[in-house]
Amino acid sequence: MGLVVLACLAGVGAWLTGLIGLIMITSGNATGWVLLVTGVLLLALTIVAIVAAVCLRVAPESQPGAANPHFDEPQPSQDPRGG
């Protein structure tokens, strides 16, 4: 849950700082570059937080264990008509 909140806050921060930085760059203010770089870093943090949240939420891969003894045995059809 915390990663989702972090992703949302970082996404909003990336959108605001990137947009304001872009506006400041177009108006000729050099401080806009700092805001734009900060927005890009926040966007990267958003992506990392989303990927981490998804990885934690998805079920883990199956672990190796004992073989299933019935795996290779053929199962007769339950259909009485045959095939």
Beta strands, then each sheet from edge to edge (+ up, - down):
end
